[in-house]
Amino acid sequence: MVEKPAVNPAAQPLNLAEYHLLAKAKLPAMVYGYYASGADDEQTLRDNEDAFRRLRFRPRVLIDVSRVDMTKQVMGIDLSFPLMVAPTAMQRMAHPEGELATARAVARIGTVMGLSSWATTSLEDVAAHVPGLPKFFQLYVYKDRAITERLVRRAERAGFRAIALTVDTPQLGRREADIRNQFQLPPHLSLANFSDMKDFAEVKGGAGASGLASYVASLIDASLNWNDIAWLKSITRLPILLKGVVTAEDAQRALQYGADGIWVSNHGARQLDGVTATVDCLEEVVQAARGRIPVFIDSGVRRGTDVLKALALGADAVLIGRPIVWGLAVDGEEGVYRLLSLLKDEFKLAMQLCGCQKVSDIRRELVVRDAFAPYDVRQMLSVKMPSKL
């Protein structure tokens, strides 16, 4: 990991790492531990970011980049730049306005907001608070399928644009920070989408245990399988995105079973430790999808340059989760908006310095892994080159 600089709390953060440090200083230990931690030894947590750093640019020069078009259309939605906000649970632990503050900031920057099933603001309240904001609803499938169906139908009525089905959480990953802190949702908060169902709305800790792990084990359906995609499609007209795909084999099955999009994710390294960093498995998923459905990616994106790298490897857009919570903790809506603005500015500069006038100019030959690799260049250019350069 890159050593993080000291940050003056009175100064405006210059990057996402500084937002992270300021948020850590403000948040209670249990809350920070929940947001920040990964599973087990946190190997994948570190590697998600390090994998982006192992990618190197091959910029082109002498191209007029005085005007750059960062816009991108995804699933019929116009984005001001190809970054969306991933669903992050329980945002009111970070700031009293939680998901509402995030929604306002996302609308201002001009992109899509993902809302968690485990939000501390109901999906209806988010939709009513910022009318017209494009939103994806992240779905966990409960053992009681009637509960799940009710969530899906509510999201459709509230104008959400897609259902992001989480497919990597039959059980919760072992998050030692949550066990050590006996994580529970603070008593003044609840999972707002279940406000009329006490057993579903509360997350209670216990001696030497994570309350969220107990919640998942008791309520979430570990029998979820590929055949359930057809059931989900039968109860909604919304597109179904599979969130948590990291292999070509599962990408192929996603096509076979009628998924409308693939979301390359390892759950922010919070599930299986030792799984491949998302940007390292992105290309195999993109190739398996064959351009038939969009492919998104999250986990480890911390710079505008990371956005450009992911697009070069074939992603249609990227998503960020944890950094949104850091922005919330630091300064609510303004913190989220400034954080997103930093990423947008970094992305624009990266496009200019790489010679890209528009997003469609971002192609595979723009990046190589680790260092300049003659073999990669031969593949990209599809021409014969001398064996020694």
C-alpha positions in Angstrom: 0.0 0.0 0.0 1.1 3.6 -0.7 1.9 5.4 2.5 -0.8 7.9 3.2 0.2 11.6 3.9 -0.7 13.6 7.0 -3.8 15.7 6.4 -4.6 19.0 7.9 -8.3 18.8 9.0 -8.8 22.4 8.1 -7.6 22.0 4.6 -9.6 20.9 1.6 -8.8 17.3 0.8 -6.9 16.9 -2.5 -7.7 13.2 -3.1 -9.7 10.3 -2.0 -6.9 9.1 0.4 -7.1 12.3 2.3 -10.9 12.0 2.6 -10.3 8.5 4.0 -8.0 9.8 6.7 -10.3 12.6 7.7 -13.3 10.2 7.9 -11.3 7.8 10.0 -10.6 10.6 12.5 -14.3 11.5 12.7 -16.1 8.1 12.8 -16.6 6.0 15.9 -14.3 2.9 15.9 -17.2 0.4 15.3 -18.6 2.4 12.4 -15.2 3.0 10.8 -14.3 -0.7 11.2 -17.5 -1.7 9.5 -17.0 0.5 6.5 -13.2 0.1 6.1 -12.5 -3.6 6.8 -12.2 -6.5 4.5 -12.4 -10.2 5.1 -9.8 -12.3 7.0 -6.2 -11.0 6.4 -7.4 -8.3 4.0 -5.1 -9.5 1.2 -7.7 -8.8 -1.5 -8.5 -5.4 0.2 -5.0 -4.3 -0.5 -4.8 -6.0 -3.9 -7.9 -4.3 -5.2 -6.0 -1.0 -5.2 -2.5 -2.3 -5.9 -3.8 -4.1 -9.1 -4.7 -0.7 -10.6 -1.2 0.6 -9.8 0.3 -2.3 -11.7 -1.3 -1.0 -14.9 0.8 1.5 -16.9 -0.3 3.9 -19.6 0.9 4.1 -23.2 -0.2 7.7 -23.9 -0.5 9.2 -27.4 0.7 12.7 -28.1 0.2 15.6 -30.5 -3.6 15.2 -30.4 -5.9 18.2 -29.9 -7.3 17.7 -26.4 -8.4 21.3 -25.9 -11.9 20.0 -25.7 -12.7 16.6 -24.1 -16.1 14.9 -24.1 -16.3 12.7 -20.9 -20.0 11.8 -21.4 -21.1 8.2 -21.7 -24.5 6.5 -22.1 -25.1 3.4 -20.1 -28.3 1.4 -20.4 -30.0 4.4 -21.9 -28.8 6.7 -19.0 -26.6 9.7 -19.8 -23.6 10.0 -17.5 -21.5 13.1 -17.2 -18.5 10.8 -17.0 -18.3 7.0 -16.8 -18.5 6.6 -13.0 -21.5 5.6 -11.0 -22.0 5.3 -7.2 -22.2 1.8 -5.8 -24.7 0.8 -3.1 -23.2 1.2 0.3 -25.3 0.1 3.3 -26.2 2.1 6.4 -25.0 5.5 5.3 -26.7 7.4 8.2 -24.0 5.9 10.4 -21.6 8.2 8.6 -23.8 11.3 8.5 -27.3 12.1 9.8 -28.7 12.7 6.2 -27.0 9.5 4.9 -28.5 8.3 1.6 -30.4 11.6 1.0 -27.2 13.6 1.1 -25.6 11.1 -1.3 -28.6 11.3 -3.7 -28.3 15.1 -3.9 -24.6 15.0 -4.6 -25.0 12.3 -7.3 -27.7 14.3 -9.0 -25.5 17.4 -9.0 -22.6 15.5 -10.6 -24.8 13.8 -13.2 -24.6 10.0 -12.7 -26.3 7.0 -11.3 -26.8 6.1 -7.6 -26.9 2.6 -6.3 -29.1 2.1 -3.2 -28.6 -0.8 -0.8 -31.3 -3.1 0.4 -29.7 -2.3 3.8 -30.0 1.5 3.4 -31.0 3.6 6.4 -33.3 5.6 4.2 -36.2 3.9 2.4 -36.1 3.5 -1.3 -39.3 5.5 -1.6 -37.8 8.4 0.4 -34.7 8.5 -1.7 -36.8 8.5 -4.9 -39.1 11.3 -3.6 -36.2 13.4 -2.3 -34.4 13.7 -5.7 -37.0 13.1 -8.4 -35.5 12.1 -11.7 -32.2 10.8 -10.2 -31.3 7.6 -12.1 -31.0 4.8 -9.5 -30.2 1.1 -9.3 -31.6 -1.0 -6.4 -29.2 -3.5 -4.9 -31.0 -6.7 -3.9 -30.3 -9.4 -1.4 -32.6 -12.4 -1.7 -34.3 -13.3 1.6 -35.3 -16.8 2.6 -38.8 -15.4 2.6 -39.2 -14.8 -1.1 -42.4 -12.7 -0.5 -40.2 -10.2 1.3 -37.8 -10.1 -1.7 -40.6 -9.8 -4.2 -42.1 -6.9 -2.2 -38.7 -5.1 -2.4 -38.4 -5.6 -6.1 -41.9 -4.3 -6.8 -41.4 -1.3 -4.6 -38.2 -0.4 -6.4 -40.0 -0.7 -9.8 -42.9 1.6 -8.6 -40.4 4.1 -7.2 -38.7 4.5 -10.6 -35.5 2.6 -10.1 -33.8 1.8 -13.4 -32.4 -1.7 -12.7 -32.1 -4.4 -10.0 -28.5 -5.2 -9.0 -28.7 -8.8 -7.7 -25.9 -9.5 -5.3 -24.7 -13.0 -6.1 -21.6 -13.4 -3.9 -23.1 -13.4 -0.5 -24.7 -16.8 0.4 -23.0 -16.1 3.8 -21.2 -13.0 5.1 -17.5 -13.0 4.8 -15.5 -13.2 8.0 -14.8 -9.6 8.9 -12.7 -9.6 12.0 -13.2 -5.9 12.7 -16.9 -6.5 13.0 -16.4 -9.5 15.3 -14.0 -7.6 17.5 -16.3 -4.5 17.7 -19.4 -6.7 18.0 -20.9 -4.7 15.2 -24.5 -3.6 15.5 -26.6 -0.9 13.9 -26.8 2.0 16.3 -30.2 1.9 18.2 -31.5 5.2 16.7 -31.2 3.7 13.2 -32.8 0.9 11.3 -32.8 -0.8 7.9 -35.4 1.6 6.6 -36.7 -0.7 3.8 -38.1 -3.0 6.5 -39.5 -0.3 8.8 -42.7 -2.3 9.4 -40.8 -5.6 10.1 -38.8 -5.4 13.3 -36.9 -8.7 12.8 -35.7 -7.5 9.4 -35.0 -3.9 10.3 -32.6 -4.4 13.3 -29.0 -5.5 13.3 -28.0 -6.5 16.8 -24.5 -7.4 17.9 -23.6 -10.0 20.5 -20.7 -11.2 22.7 -17.8 -11.9 20.4 -20.0 -11.8 17.2 -20.9 -9.5 14.3 -24.6 -8.7 14.3 -24.6 -8.4 10.5 -23.1 -11.9 10.1 -25.9 -13.2 12.3 -28.5 -11.3 10.3 -27.3 -12.8 7.0 -27.1 -16.3 8.4 -30.6 -16.2 9.7 -32.4 -14.3 6.9 -30.5 -14.3 3.6 -31.2 -17.3 1.2 -28.0 -19.3 0.7 -29.8 -21.6 -1.8 -29.9 -18.8 -4.4 -28.9 -20.3 -7.8 -28.9 -19.7 -11.5 -32.5 -20.9 -11.9 -33.6 -18.0 -9.7 -32.7 -15.5 -12.4 -35.8 -16.6 -14.3 -37.9 -16.2 -11.1 -36.6 -12.7 -10.6 -37.2 -11.8 -14.3 -40.8 -13.0 -13.9 -41.6 -10.5 -11.2 -40.2 -7.4 -12.7 -39.7 -5.6 -16.0 -36.5 -4.0 -14.8 -33.1 -5.0 -16.1 -31.3 -7.5 -13.9 -27.6 -6.9 -13.2 -25.5 -9.7 -11.6 -23.3 -8.1 -9.0 -20.3 -10.2 -7.9 -19.2 -12.0 -11.1 -15.4 -12.5 -11.4 -15.0 -15.3 -13.9 -15.5 -15.9 -17.6 -17.4 -19.0 -16.8 -20.0 -17.2 -14.8 -20.2 -14.4 -17.3 -21.1 -16.9 -20.0 -23.8 -18.4 -17.7 -25.1 -14.9 -17.1 -25.7 -14.6 -20.8 -27.2 -18.0 -20.9 -29.7 -17.2 -18.1 -30.7 -13.8 -19.5 -28.9 -11.3 -17.3 -29.0 -7.8 -18.6 -25.7 -6.7 -17.3 -22.6 -8.0 -15.4 -21.1 -6.2 -12.4 -17.5 -7.3 -11.8 -17.1 -7.1 -8.0 -15.6 -8.9 -5.1 -17.8 -7.0 -2.7 -15.0 -4.5 -1.8 -12.9 -7.5 -0.6 -15.4 -8.1 2.2 -16.4 -11.7 1.2 -13.7 -14.2 0.1 -10.2 -13.1 1.0 -7.6 -14.2 -1.7 -10.0 -13.7 -4.6 -8.6 -12.0 -7.7 -8.6 -8.2 -7.7 -11.5 -7.0 -9.8 -9.4 -5.2 -12.4 -7.3 -8.3 -12.9 -10.3 -10.4 -13.8 -12.1 -7.7 -15.8 -10.8 -8.6 -19.2 -11.9 -12.3 -19.1 -15.4 -11.2 -18.1 -15.5 -8.6 -20.9 -14.4 -11.1 -23.4 -16.9 -13.7 -22.3 -19.7 -11.1 -22.4 -18.8 -10.5 -26.1 -20.3 -7.0 -26.1 -23.8 -8.4 -25.7 -24.5 -6.9 -22.3 -22.8 -4.1 -20.4 -20.0 -4.9 -18.0 -19.3 -2.7 -14.9 -16.6 -2.9 -12.2 -16.1 -1.8 -8.7 -13.6 -2.3 -5.9 -10.3 -0.5 -5.7 -11.1 2.6 -7.8 -9.4 5.5 -6.0 -8.3 7.9 -8.9 -9.6 9.2 -12.1 -6.7 7.4 -13.8 -8.2 4.1 -12.4 -11.5 4.9 -14.2 -9.6 5.3 -17.5 -7.6 2.1 -16.9 -10.8 0.1 -16.3 -12.4 1.5 -19.5 -9.3 0.6 -21.5 -9.8 -3.0 -20.3 -13.4 -3.0 -21.5 -15.6 -1.8 -18.7 -18.6 0.3 -19.7 -18.4 2.2 -16.5 -16.9 1.9 -13.0 -18.5 2.3 -9.5 -17.1 3.5 -6.2 -18.5 2.6 -2.8 -16.3 3.2 0.3 -15.1 6.6 -0.8 -18.7 7.9 -0.9 -18.9 7.1 2.8 -15.7 9.0 3.5 -17.0 12.0 1.7 -20.3 11.8 3.7 -18.4 11.5 7.0 -16.3 14.5 6.2 -18.9 17.0 5.0 -22.2 15.3 4.0 -23.6 16.2 0.6 -20.7 18.7 -0.1 -18.1 16.0 0.8 -19.6 13.5 -1.6 -20.0 16.1 -4.3 -16.4 17.4 -4.0 -15.1 13.8 -3.9 -16.9 13.0 -7.1 -15.7 16.2 -8.6 -12.1 15.3 -7.8 -12.5 12.0 -9.7 -14.1 13.7 -12.6 -11.4 16.3 -12.9 -8.7 13.6 -12.6 -10.4 11.6 -15.3 -10.5 14.5 -17.6 -6.9 15.3 -17.1 -6.0 11.6 -17.7 -7.9 11.6 -20.9 -6.1 14.7 -22.1 -2.6 13.4 -21.1 -3.3 10.1 -22.9 -4.6 11.8 -26.1 -8.2 10.9 -25.8 -10.8 13.4 -27.1 -13.8 11.3 -26.2 -14.6 8.2 -24.1 -14.7 6.0 -27.2 -11.0 6.9 -27.9 -10.1 4.9 -24.7 -8.9 1.6 -26.2 -7.1 -1.5 -25.0 -3.7 -0.5 -26.3 -3.7 2.4 -23.9 -2.5 0.2 -21.0 0.0 -2.5 -20.3 0.6 -4.5 -17.1 3.5 -3.6 -14.8 5.8 -2.1 -17.4 6.3 -1.6 -21.1 5.9 -5.1 -22.6 6.9 -5.6 -26.3 4.8 -8.8 -26.4 1.7 -6.8 -25.4 2.4 -4.2 -28.1 2.7 -6.8 -30.8 -0.7 -8.1 -29.9 -2.2 -4.7 -29.8 -0.9 -3.6 -33.1 -1.3 -6.9 -34.9 1.8 -6.4 -36.9 5.2 -8.2 -37.1 7.8 -6.6 -34.9 11.5 -7.4 -34.4 12.1 -10.0 -31.8 14.5 -7.5 -30.1 13.5 -3.9 -29.6 
